[in-house]
Amino acid sequence: MITDEEWIRRVAAQRADAQQRDYGFDEVVEKLKIASYPRYREDDVVCGISAARIHDLPLYRVGAKRIHIASPSHRLRTAVVNRTTRDVPETDRVRIGKMQLTSPARTSLELIPQIGEPGAFVAMEAVLRRSVFGEDEHTAGRFGYPPDTCELARQAVESLFVPVLERLPTGQQRASRLVGSIGALSESYAESRCSYNLIVLGIRDFEQQVQVLEKGRSIARVDFMDRASKTILFVDGAGKYTETGGKVLQKEATQFNRLVALGYRIVRFTFAEVMDLEAFATKLFGQAPWLRGRVRRNRSV
């Protein structure tokens, strides 16, 4: 750890009491624990939550865990590691430094039984977004998305996820339902969870990252829009206003007023609300009751 630059920056920037409240700090500790484990065997493959940490897939409040390892020939369970006997196909492995890991796509699918469908769905969307936009994933939508983005995402799903699905030993049907619903336009953990919630509720007519124009001029890019009912959903990510918060709030207030003047109906969700499906549904149908008639009978993802 003494030579890890990310660790040094974290420790130098925070007091001990602040570190205890910083979930991101715990993530760094867990990641370093996995990378620094000295007893990996030649055929070990880091998998599940442990591989997700090394791949920097989004995990929300997934606490300290044993290091998850798949091995074709050895089993071991201690306070530090959980090595299970199973073989991971070579095509679903990648190597980072001294470690073999499940690939990002395989890792995200293996998260389904470990952390549940909602969290795994977010991880899968993150893998897809990185595949489509590469290193530009965080700034890809700054000036709008290319018109072929959805087609590129569809192609990436076919090339990245479908072959992995066919190699999963269990849970193929469940994973396939999720794979058929992911997209590359969620820009935050909260937006991915909102997308998942809409799918579970059977509402599939919302589009993401829609530019709203007035006389040919863009006045806002909204998180979700149902064009038929002119309903807009905004999702506030955790810590959204921590930097230059006043300017962000002022800009969004101006956009909100223009959208209302144009006849749009707006529902805004907090991070906590999108994390709770019942709270999300209660607010959505309470403020947009016309959407109840749009719910499809098949509410499975």
Phi and psi in degrees as GROMACS dihedral restraints (atoms count N, CA, C in turn):
[ dihedral_restraints ]
;  ai    aj    ak    al  type     phi  dphi    fc
    3     4     5     6     1   -65.5    20    10
    4     5     6     7     1   -18.0    20    10
    6     7     8     9     1  -104.5    20    10
    7     8     9    10     1     0.7    20    10
    9    10    11    12     1   -87.1    20    10
   10    11    12    13     1   117.7    20    10
   12    13    14    15     1   -66.3    20    10
   13    14    15    16     1   -38.8    20    10
   15    16    17    18     1   -63.6    20    10
   16    17    18    19     1   -40.4    20    10
   18    19    20    21     1   -63.9    20    10
   19    20    21    22     1   -45.5    20    10
   21    22    23    24     1   -61.2    20    10
   22    23    24    25     1   -42.8    20    10
   24    25    26    27     1   -62.7    20    10
   25    26    27    28     1   -41.9    20    10
   27    28    29    30     1   -62.7    20    10
   28    29    30    31     1   -48.5    20    10
   30    31    32    33     1   -65.4    20    10
   31    32    33    34     1   -41.8    20    10
   33    34    35    36     1   -68.2    20    10
   34    35    36    37     1   -27.9    20    10
   36    37    38    39     1   -87.0    20    10
   37    38    39    40     1   -12.2    20    10
   39    40    41    42     1  -131.3    20    10
   40    41    42    43     1   147.7    20    10
   42    43    44    45     1   -78.4    20    10
   43    44    45    46     1   161.8    20    10
   45    46    47    48     1   -60.8    20    10
   46    47    48    49     1   -40.1    20    10
   48    49    50    51     1   -66.9    20    10
   49    50    51    52     1   -33.2    20    10
   51    52    53    54     1   -70.6    20    10
   52    53    54    55     1   -35.4    20    10
   54    55    56    57     1   -61.8    20    10
   55    56    57    58     1   -33.4    20    10
   57    58    59    60     1   -67.9    20    10
   58    59    60    61     1   -23.2    20    10
   60    61    62    63     1  -100.2    20    10
   61    62    63    64     1    -0.6    20    10
   63    64    65    66     1   -99.8    20    10
   64    65    66    67     1   106.5    20    10
   66    67    68    69     1   -64.1    20    10
   67    68    69    70     1   -35.8    20    10
   69    70    71    72     1   -61.8    20    10
   70    71    72    73     1   -34.3    20    10
   72    73    74    75     1   -63.5    20    10
   73    74    75    76     1   -42.4    20    10
   75    76    77    78     1   -61.9    20    10
   76    77    78    79     1   -36.5    20    10
   78    79    80    81     1   -61.9    20    10
   79    80    81    82     1   -41.5    20    10
   81    82    83    84     1   -63.0    20    10
   82    83    84    85     1   -42.8    20    10
   84    85    86    87     1   -60.8    20    10
   85    86    87    88     1   -45.6    20    10
   87    88    89    90     1   -63.4    20    10
   88    89    90    91     1   -41.6    20    10
   90    91    92    93     1   -63.2    20    10
   91    92    93    94     1   -42.5    20    10
   93    94    95    96     1   -67.4    20    10
   94    95    96    97     1   -35.5    20    10
   96    97    98    99     1   -61.0    20    10
   97    98    99   100     1   -41.7    20    10
   99   100   101   102     1   -67.6    20    10
  100   101   102   103     1   -46.5    20    10
  102   103   104   105     1   -68.2    20    10
  103   104   105   106     1   -25.9    20    10
  105   106   107   108     1   -98.1    20    10
  106   107   108   109     1    -1.1    20    10
  108   109   110   111     1   -60.2    20    10
  109   110   111   112     1   125.6    20    10
  111   112   113   114     1   -89.6    20    10
  112   113   114   115     1    -3.7    20    10
  114   115   116   117     1  -118.2    20    10
  115   116   117   118     1    34.5    20    10
  117   118   119   120     1   -67.5    20    10
  118   119   120   121     1   137.9    20    10
  120   121   122   123     1   -88.8    20    10
  121   122   123   124     1   164.8    20    10
  123   124   125   126     1   -60.6    20    10
  124   125   126   127     1   -35.6    20    10
  126   127   128   129     1   -99.4    20    10
  127   128   129   130     1    10.3    20    10
  129   130   131   132     1   -70.5    20    10
  130   131   132   133     1   141.1    20    10
  132   133   134   135     1  -128.2    20    10
  133   134   135   136     1   113.8    20    10
  135   136   137   138     1   -67.6    20    10
  136   137   138   139     1   134.5    20    10
  138   139   140   141     1  -142.9    20    10
  139   140   141   142     1  -179.8    20    10
  141   142   143   144     1    57.5    20    10
  142   143   144   145     1  -139.8    20    10
  144   145   146   147     1   -57.8    20    10
  145   146   147   148     1   -38.4    20    10
  147   148   149   150     1   -63.2    20    10
  148   149   150   151     1   -44.6    20    10
  150   151   152   153     1   -65.5    20    10
  151   152   153   154     1   -36.7    20    10
  153   154   155   156     1   -61.0    20    10
  154   155   156   157     1   -38.6    20    10
  156   157   158   159     1   -64.7    20    10
  157   158   159   160     1   -44.2    20    10
  159   160   161   162     1   -66.9    20    10
  160   161   162   163     1   -35.1    20    10
  162   163   164   165     1   -80.2    20    10
  163   164   165   166     1    -0.5    20    10
  165   166   167   168     1    58.3    20    10
  166   167   168   169     1    38.7    20    10
  168   169   170   171     1   -77.8    20    10
  169   170   171   172     1   146.0    20    10
  171   172   173   174     1   -68.1    20    10
  172   173   174   175     1   124.5    20    10
  174   175   176   177     1  -127.6    20    10
  175   176   177   178     1   131.5    20    10
  177   178   179   180     1  -111.8    20    10
  178   179   180   181     1   116.0    20    10
  180   181   182   183     1    52.8    20    10
  181   182   183   184     1    46.0    20    10
  183   184   185   186     1   -99.7    20    10
  184   185   186   187     1   104.8    20    10
  186   187   188   189     1   -72.2    20    10
  187   188   189   190     1  -169.6    20    10
  189   190   191   192     1   -60.0    20    10
  190   191   192   193     1   133.4    20    10
  192   193   194   195     1  -133.3    20    10
  193   194   195   196     1   162.3    20    10
  195   196   197   198     1   -64.7    20    10
  196   197   198   199     1   157.0    20    10
  198   199   200   201     1   -74.0    20    10
  199   200   201   202     1   120.8    20    10
  201   202   203   204     1   -87.8    20    10
  202   203   204   205     1   124.5    20    10
  204   205   206   207     1  -132.7    20    10
  205   206   207   208     1   136.0    20    10
  207   208   209   210     1  -105.4    20    10
  208   209   210   211     1   135.0    20    10
  210   211   212   213     1  -139.8    20    10
  211   212   213   214     1   136.3    20    10
  213   214   215   216     1   -72.9    20    10
  214   215   216   217     1   -12.9    20    10
  216   217   218   219     1  -135.5    20    10
  217   218   219   220     1    -7.5    20    10
  219   220   221   222     1  -134.7    20    10
  220   221   222   223     1   144.8    20    10
  222   223   224   225     1  -126.2    20    10
  223   224   225   226     1   139.4    20    10
  225   226   227   228     1  -161.0    20    10
  226   227   228   229     1   135.7    20    10
  228   229   230   231     1  -133.6    20    10
  229   230   231   232     1   116.4    20    10
  231   232   233   234     1  -131.0    20    10
  232   233   234   235     1  -173.1    20    10
  234   235   236   237     1   -69.0    20    10
  235   236   237   238     1   -17.2    20    10
  237   238   239   240     1  -105.5    20    10
  238   239   240   241     1   -41.3    20    10
  240   241   242   243     1  -125.6    20    10
  241   242   243   244     1   155.2    20    10
  243   244   245   246     1  -131.0    20    10
  244   245   246   247     1    95.3    20    10
  246   247   248   249     1   -98.8    20    10
  247   248   249   250     1   117.9    20    10
  249   250   251   252     1  -107.5    20    10
  250   251   252   253     1   153.7    20    10
  252   253   254   255     1   -89.0    20    10
  253   254   255   256     1   102.6    20    10
  255   256   257   258     1  -164.1    20    10
  256   257   258   259     1   156.0    20    10
  258   259   260   261     1  -104.4    20    10
  259   260   261   262     1   131.8    20    10
  261   262   263   264     1  -103.3    20    10
  262   263   264   265     1   123.2    20    10
  264   265   266   267     1   -54.7    20    10
  265   266   267   268     1   144.2    20    10
  267   268   269   270     1   -58.8    20    10
  268   269   270   271     1   -32.9    20    10
  270   271   272   273     1   -68.3    20    10
  271   272   273   274     1   -15.1    20    10
  273   274   275   276     1  -104.9    20    10
  274   275   276   277     1    19.4    20    10
  276   277   278   279     1  -119.0    20    10
  277   278   279   280     1   151.0    20    10
  279   280   281   282     1  -134.4    20    10
  280   281   282   283     1   160.5    20    10
  282   283   284   285     1  -118.4    20    10
  283   284   285   286     1   129.8    20    10
  285   286   287   288     1  -127.3    20    10
  286   287   288   289     1   110.4    20    10
  288   289   290   291     1    61.9    20    10
  289   290   291   292     1  -127.0    20    10
  291   292   293   294     1   -86.1    20    10
  292   293   294   295     1    -5.3    20    10
  294   295   296   297     1  -101.2    20    10
  295   296   297   298     1   142.6    20    10
  297   298   299   300     1   -96.5    20    10
  298   299   300   301     1   137.0    20    10
  300   301   302   303     1  -133.0    20    10
  301   302   303   304     1   157.4    20    10
  303   304   305   306     1   -65.1    20    10
  304   305   306   307     1   147.3    20    10
  306   307   308   309     1   -62.7    20    10
  307   308   309   310     1   160.1    20    10
  309   310   311   312     1   -54.3    20    10
  310   311   312   313     1   -43.4    20    10
  312   313   314   315     1   -64.3    20    10
  313   314   315   316     1   -47.1    20    10
  315   316   317   318     1   -61.5    20    10
  316   317   318   319     1   -41.1    20    10
  318   319   320   321     1   -60.3    20    10
  319   320   321   322     1   -46.2    20    10
  321   322   323   324     1   -63.2    20    10
  322   323   324   325     1   -36.3    20    10
  324   325   326   327     1   -70.2    20    10
  325   326   327   328     1   -35.9    20    10
  327   328   329   330     1   -71.8    20    10
  328   329   330   331     1   -13.4    20    10
  330   331   332   333     1   -74.4    20    10
  331   332   333   334     1   -18.1    20    10
  333   334   335   336     1   -55.6    20    10
  334   335   336   337     1   -53.2    20    10
  336   337   338   339     1   -75.7    20    10
  337   338   339   340     1   -17.0    20    10
  339   340   341   342     1   -84.4    20    10
  340   341   342   343     1   -44.0    20    10
  342   343   344   345     1  -122.1    20    10
  343   344   345   346     1    -1.0    20    10
  345   346   347   348     1    96.7    20    10
  346   347   348   349     1   163.3    20    10
  348   349   350   351     1   -60.9    20    10
  349   350   351   352     1   -46.5    20    10
  351   352   353   354     1   -57.9    20    10
  352   353   354   355     1   -47.8    20    10
  354   355   356   357     1   -66.7    20    10
  355   356   357   358     1   -39.2    20    10
  357   358   359   360     1   -66.1    20    10
  358   359   360   361     1   -37.7    20    10
  360   361   362   363     1   -58.5    20    10
  361   362   363   364     1   -43.7    20    10
  363   364   365   366     1   -61.3    20    10
  364   365   366   367     1   -45.3    20    10
  366   367   368   369     1   -62.1    20    10
  367   368   369   370     1   -41.0    20    10
  369   370   371   372     1   -63.7    20    10
  370   371   372   373     1   -41.5    20    10
  372   373   374   375     1   -65.1    20    10
  373   374   375   376     1   -35.7    20    10
  375   376   377   378     1   -64.5    20    10
  376   377   378   379     1   -42.4    20    10
  378   379   380   381     1   -62.0    20    10
  379   380   381   382     1   -43.8    20    10
  381   382   383   384     1   -64.5    20    10
  382   383   384   385     1   -44.2    20    10
  384   385   386   387     1   -61.7    20    10
  385   386   387   388     1   -41.9    20    10
  387   388   389   390     1   -65.0    20    10
  388   389   390   391     1   -36.0    20    10
  390   391   392   393     1   -64.9    20    10
  391   392   393   394     1   -38.5    20    10
  393   394   395   396     1   -77.3    20    10
  394   395   396   397     1   -42.1    20    10
  396   397   398   399     1  -108.5    20    10
  397   398   399   400     1    -9.9    20    10
  399   400   401   402     1    60.7    20    10
  400   401   402   403     1  -137.2    20    10
  402   403   404   405     1   -67.8    20    10
  403   404   405   406     1   -13.0    20    10
  405   406   407   408     1   -91.2    20    10
  406   407   408   409     1    13.9    20    10
  408   409   410   411     1   -59.4    20    10
  409   410   411   412     1   -34.1    20    10
  411   412   413   414     1   -79.9    20    10
  412   413   414   415     1   -19.1    20    10
  414   415   416   417     1  -119.5    20    10
  415   416   417   418     1     8.1    20    10
  417   418   419   420     1   -58.1    20    10
  418   419   420   421     1   -37.0    20    10
  420   421   422   423     1   -97.2    20    10
  421   422   423   424     1    12.5    20    10
  423   424   425   426     1   -58.1    20    10
  424   425   426   427     1   -40.8    20    10
  426   427   428   429     1  -113.8    20    10
  427   428   429   430     1    26.0    20    10
  429   430   431   432     1    94.8    20    10
  430   431   432   433     1   160.9    20    10
  432   433   434   435     1   -99.5    20    10
  433   434   435   436     1   143.7    20    10
  435   436   437   438     1   -59.5    20    10
  436   437   438   439     1   148.8    20    10
  438   439   440   441     1   -63.9    20    10
  439   440   441   442     1   -19.8    20    10
  441   442   443   444     1   -96.0    20    10
  442   443   444   445     1    14.4    20    10
  444   445   446   447     1   -59.3    20    10
  445   446   447   448     1   -45.2    20    10
  447   448   449   450     1   -64.7    20    10
  448   449   450   451     1   -36.6    20    10
  450   451   452   453     1   -68.1    20    10
  451   452   453   454     1   -40.4    20    10
  453   454   455   456     1   -63.2    20    10
  454   455   456   457     1   -38.6    20    10
  456   457   458   459     1   -65.0    20    10
  457   458   459   460     1   -41.6    20    10
  459   460   461   462     1   -61.4    20    10
  460   461   462   463     1   -42.4    20    10
  462   463   464   465     1   -65.1    20    10
  463   464   465   466     1   -38.8    20    10
  465   466   467   468     1   -66.1    20    10
  466   467   468   469     1   -38.0    20    10
  468   469   470   471     1   -60.9    20    10
  469   470   471   472     1   -44.9    20    10
  471   472   473   474     1   -63.3    20    10
  472   473   474   475     1   -39.1    20    10
  474   475   476   477     1   -85.6    20    10
  475   476   477   478     1   -32.6    20    10
  477   478   479   480     1   -90.3    20    10
  478   479   480   481     1   -49.6    20    10
  480   481   482   483     1   -95.9    20    10
  481   482   483   484     1   -39.7    20    10
  483   484   485   486     1   -60.1    20    10
  484   485   486   487     1   -46.1    20    10
  486   487   488   489     1   -62.1    20    10
  487   488   489   490     1   -36.5    20    10
  489   490   491   492     1   -66.0    20    10
  490   491   492   493     1   -40.3    20    10
  492   493   494   495     1   -54.4    20    10
  493   494   495   496     1   -43.3    20    10
  495   496   497   498     1   -66.9    20    10
  496   497   498   499     1   -20.1    20    10
  498   499   500   501     1   -98.1    20    10
  499   500   501   502     1    -4.3    20    10
  501   502   503   504     1   -67.3    20    10
  502   503   504   505     1   132.0    20    10
  504   505   506   507     1   -73.6    20    10
  505   506   507   508     1   -28.8    20    10
  507   508   509   510     1  -143.5    20    10
  508   509   510   511     1   163.0    20    10
  510   511   512   513     1    73.2    20    10
  511   512   513   514     1    21.6    20    10
  513   514   515   516     1   -62.9    20    10
  514   515   516   517     1   -43.3    20    10
  516   517   518   519     1   -64.8    20    10
  517   518   519   520     1   -44.8    20    10
  519   520   521   522     1   -63.5    20    10
  520   521   522   523     1   -46.3    20    10
  522   523   524   525     1   -64.2    20    10
  523   524   525   526     1   -37.2    20    10
  525   526   527   528     1   -63.6    20    10
  526   527   528   529     1   -38.4    20    10
  528   529   530   531     1   -60.8    20    10
  529   530   531   532     1   -41.3    20    10
  531   532   533   534     1   -69.1    20    10
  532   533   534   535     1   -44.6    20    10
  534   535   536   537     1   -58.1    20    10
  535   536   537   538     1   -36.6    20    10
  537   538   539   540     1   -70.9    20    10
  538   539   540   541     1    -6.4    20    10
  540   541   542   543     1  -115.8    20    10
  541   542   543   544     1   -10.6    20    10
  543   544   545   546     1   -76.0    20    10
  544   545   546   547     1   156.7    20    10
  546   547   548   549     1  -140.5    20    10
  547   548   549   550     1   176.4    20    10
  549   550   551   552     1  -108.9    20    10
  550   551   552   553     1    10.7    20    10
  552   553   554   555     1  -103.1    20    10
  553   554   555   556     1    -3.4    20    10
  555   556   557   558     1   -72.4    20    10
  556   557   558   559     1   125.8    20    10
  558   559   560   561     1  -100.1    20    10
  559   560   561   562     1     1.7    20    10
  561   562   563   564     1  -156.8    20    10
  562   563   564   565     1   167.4    20    10
  564   565   566   567     1   -58.6    20    10
  565   566   567   568     1   -43.0    20    10
  567   568   569   570     1   -64.1    20    10
  568   569   570   571     1   -38.6    20    10
  570   571   572   573     1   -66.9    20    10
  571   572   573   574     1   -38.4    20    10
  573   574   575   576     1   -63.2    20    10
  574   575   576   577     1   -41.0    20    10
  576   577   578   579     1   -67.1    20    10
  577   578   579   580     1   -35.9    20    10
  579   580   581   582     1   -63.6    20    10
  580   581   582   583     1   -44.3    20    10
  582   583   584   585     1   -60.6    20    10
  583   584   585   586     1   -43.2    20    10
  585   586   587   588     1   -61.3    20    10
  586   587   588   589     1   -44.2    20    10
  588   589   590   591     1   -60.2    20    10
  589   590   591   592     1   -43.6    20    10
  591   592   593   594     1   -62.3    20    10
  592   593   594   595     1   -38.8    20    10
  594   595   596   597     1   -67.6    20    10
  595   596   597   598     1   -43.3    20    10
  597   598   599   600     1   -62.0    20    10
  598   599   600   601     1   -37.0    20    10
  600   601   602   603     1   -77.3    20    10
  601   602   603   604     1    -6.6    20    10
  603   604   605   606     1    83.6    20    10
  604   605   606   607     1    17.2    20    10
  606   607   608   609     1  -103.7    20    10
  607   608   609   610     1   105.0    20    10
  609   610   611   612     1  -116.1    20    10
  610   611   612   613     1    15.4    20    10
  612   613   614   615     1   -98.5    20    10
  613   614   615   616     1    -0.6    20    10
  615   616   617   618     1   -79.0    20    10
  616   617   618   619     1   137.5    20    10
  618   619   620   621     1  -104.1    20    10
  619   620   621   622     1   151.4    20    10
  621   622   623   624     1  -104.1    20    10
  622   623   624   625     1   151.7    20    10
  624   625   626   627     1    52.5    20    10
  625   626   627   628     1    58.2    20    10
  627   628   629   630     1   -95.4    20    10
  628   629   630   631     1   129.2    20    10
  630   631   632   633     1   -81.1    20    10
  631   632   633   634     1   127.2    20    10
  633   634   635   636     1  -101.1    20    10
  634   635   636   637     1   124.6    20    10
  636   637   638   639     1  -110.7    20    10
  637   638   639   640     1   147.1    20    10
  639   640   641   642     1  -132.6    20    10
  640   641   642   643     1   112.0    20    10
  642   643   644   645     1    56.4    20    10
  643   644   645   646     1    41.6    20    10
  645   646   647   648     1    80.4    20    10
  646   647   648   649     1    -1.0    20    10
  648   649   650   651     1  -110.3    20    10
  649   650   651   652     1   133.3    20    10
  651   652   653   654     1   -73.2    20    10
  652   653   654   655     1   127.7    20    10
  654   655   656   657     1  -110.2    20    10
  655   656   657   658     1   -17.1    20    10
  657   658   659   660     1  -169.2    20    10
  658   659   660   661     1   151.9    20    10
  660   661   662   663     1  -114.7    20    10
  661   662   663   664     1   117.6    20    10
  663   664   665   666     1  -101.0    20    10
  664   665   666   667     1   153.4    20    10
  666   667   668   669     1   -66.1    20    10
  667   668   669   670     1   -48.7    20    10
  669   670   671   672     1  -141.6    20    10
  670   671   672   673     1   140.8    20    10
  672   673   674   675     1  -142.2    20    10
  673   674   675   676     1   135.0    20    10
  675   676   677   678     1  -103.1    20    10
  676   677   678   679     1   106.1    20    10
  678   679   680   681     1   -64.8    20    10
  679   680   681   682     1   -37.7    20    10
  681   682   683   684     1   -60.3    20    10
  682   683   684   685     1   -41.1    20    10
  684   685   686   687     1  -103.6    20    10
  685   686   687   688     1     3.9    20    10
  687   688   689   690     1    54.1    20    10
  688   689   690   691     1    42.1    20    10
  690   691   692   693     1  -101.4    20    10
  691   692   693   694     1   130.6    20    10
  693   694   695   696     1  -117.3    20    10
  694   695   696   697     1   135.9    20    10
  696   697   698   699     1  -113.2    20    10
  697   698   699   700     1   129.7    20    10
  699   700   701   702     1  -111.0    20    10
  700   701   702   703     1   141.0    20    10
  702   703   704   705     1  -123.5    20    10
  703   704   705   706     1   123.7    20    10
  705   706   707   708     1   -92.8    20    10
  706   707   708   709     1   119.6    20    10
  708   709   710   711     1   -77.2    20    10
  709   710   711   712     1   159.4    20    10
  711   712   713   714     1   -62.4    20    10
  712   713   714   715     1   130.0    20    10
  714   715   716   717     1    74.1    20    10
  715   716   717   718     1    21.3    20    10
  717   718   719   720     1   -60.9    20    10
  718   719   720   721     1   -34.8    20    10
  720   721   722   723     1  -105.4    20    10
  721   722   723   724     1    16.7    20    10
  723   724   725   726     1   -70.0    20    10
  724   725   726   727     1   -29.5    20    10
  726   727   728   729     1  -111.4    20    10
  727   728   729   730     1   129.9    20    10
  729   730   731   732     1    46.6    20    10
  730   731   732   733     1    43.5    20    10
  732   733   734   735     1   -58.6    20    10
  733   734   735   736     1   -42.7    20    10
  735   736   737   738     1   -60.2    20    10
  736   737   738   739     1   -43.7    20    10
  738   739   740   741     1   -64.4    20    10
  739   740   741   742     1   -40.6    20    10
  741   742   743   744     1   -63.1    20    10
  742   743   744   745     1   -46.6    20    10
  744   745   746   747     1   -61.5    20    10
  745   746   747   748     1   -42.4    20    10
  747   748   749   750     1   -64.4    20    10
  748   749   750   751     1   -43.5    20    10
  750   751   752   753     1   -63.2    20    10
  751   752   753   754     1   -43.1    20    10
  753   754   755   756     1   -69.2    20    10
  754   755   756   757     1   -33.2    20    10
  756   757   758   759     1   -63.9    20    10
  757   758   759   760     1   -40.6    20    10
  759   760   761   762     1   -64.5    20    10
  760   761   762   763     1   -44.6    20    10
  762   763   764   765     1   -63.5    20    10
  763   764   765   766     1   -41.6    20    10
  765   766   767   768     1   -58.3    20    10
  766   767   768   769     1   -46.4    20    10
  768   769   770   771     1   -63.2    20    10
  769   770   771   772     1   -40.4    20    10
  771   772   773   774     1   -65.9    20    10
  772   773   774   775     1   -41.5    20    10
  774   775   776   777     1   -63.8    20    10
  775   776   777   778     1   -42.6    20    10
  777   778   779   780     1   -63.4    20    10
  778   779   780   781     1   -40.7    20    10
  780   781   782   783     1   -63.3    20    10
  781   782   783   784     1   -28.2    20    10
  783   784   785   786     1   -86.1    20    10
  784   785   786   787     1     2.4    20    10
  786   787   788   789     1    94.5    20    10
  787   788   789   790     1     8.9    20    10
  789   790   791   792     1   -81.3    20    10
  790   791   792   793     1   146.4    20    10
  792   793   794   795     1  -109.2    20    10
  793   794   795   796     1   128.3    20    10
  795   796   797   798     1  -119.3    20    10
  796   797   798   799     1   135.2    20    10
  798   799   800   801     1  -123.6    20    10
  799   800   801   802     1   127.6    20    10
  801   802   803   804     1  -113.3    20    10
  802   803   804   805     1   132.4    20    10
  804   805   806   807     1  -114.5    20    10
  805   806   807   808     1   140.8    20    10
  807   808   809   810     1   -82.5    20    10
  808   809   810   811     1   167.8    20    10
  810   811   812   813     1   -59.5    20    10
  811   812   813   814     1   -43.5    20    10
  813   814   815   816     1   -62.0    20    10
  814   815   816   817     1   -36.6    20    10
  816   817   818   819     1   -69.2    20    10
  817   818   819   820     1   -37.8    20    10
  819   820   821   822     1   -74.9    20    10
  820   821   822   823     1   -18.6    20    10
  822   823   824   825     1   -81.3    20    10
  823   824   825   826     1   -10.7    20    10
  825   826   827   828     1  -121.6    20    10
  826   827   828   829     1   105.9    20    10
  828   829   830   831     1   -58.2    20    10
  829   830   831   832     1   -41.3    20    10
  831   832   833   834     1   -64.6    20    10
  832   833   834   835     1   -44.3    20    10
  834   835   836   837     1   -64.3    20    10
  835   836   837   838     1   -38.8    20    10
  837   838   839   840     1   -62.2    20    10
  838   839   840   841     1   -48.9    20    10
  840   841   842   843     1   -64.8    20    10
  841   842   843   844     1   -40.3    20    10
  843   844   845   846     1   -61.0    20    10
  844   845   846   847     1   -45.5    20    10
  846   847   848   849     1   -70.7    20    10
  847   848   849   850     1   -42.0    20    10
  849   850   851   852     1   -60.0    20    10
  850   851   852   853     1   -52.6    20    10
  852   853   854   855     1   -77.2    20    10
  853   854   855   856     1   -21.8    20    10
  855   856   857   858     1   -71.6    20    10
  856   857   858   859     1   -38.9    20    10
  858   859   860   861     1   -96.1    20    10
  859   860   861   862     1   -16.8    20    10
  861   862   863   864     1  -134.6    20    10
  862   863   864   865     1    64.3    20    10
  864   865   866   867     1   -61.8    20    10
  865   866   867   868     1   -22.1    20    10
  867   868   869   870     1   -64.7    20    10
  868   869   870   871     1   -15.7    20    10
  870   871   872   873     1   -77.3    20    10
  871   872   873   874     1   -15.9    20    10
  873   874   875   876     1   -59.5    20    10
  874   875   876   877     1   -36.0    20    10
  876   877   878   879     1   -72.5    20    10
  877   878   879   880     1    -8.7    20    10
  879   880   881   882     1   -95.7    20    10
  880   881   882   883     1    -6.6    20    10
  882   883   884   885     1   -67.6    20    10
  883   884   885   886     1   130.2    20    10
  885   886   887   888     1   -87.5    20    10
  886   887   888   889     1   152.0    20    10
  888   889   890   891     1   -63.2    20    10
  889   890   891   892     1   -38.6    20    10
  891   892   893   894     1   -82.8    20    10
  892   893   894   895     1   102.9    20    10
  894   895   896   897     1  -100.1    20    10
  895   896   897   898     1     9.8    20    10
  897   898   899   900     1   -79.1    20    10
  898   899   900   901     1   151.8    20    10
